[in-house]
Amino acid sequence: LETPDKDYYVSLDTETMQNPYTLLAYALNDVPLTQDHGAPLRLATPKKYGIKQIKRIGSIEFSDNKGPDYWTERGYDWYSHL
């Protein structure tokens, strides 16, 4: 996953994406998200640390391998979960 400006990107494991608490949201209280709130699509992964929270999605890719991750490349744990 990466943001439209490609400056920030994260990779998530399949278990996280299939967790019932993980959401891909396009609206809040039946109102479409605004740009300030991550429009058109925002990812919410409550079981992950803040460094894995991505506000605005530029693309989604599926792979059998771990993808690049902004914070892992800077020494943080790839899984970063509670």
Secondary structure, DSSP 8 states (H G I E B T S, - for coil): -B-TTSS-B----HHHHHSTT-EEESEETTEE--GGGTTT-EEE-TTB-GGG--SS-SB----SS----TTGGGT--SS-B-
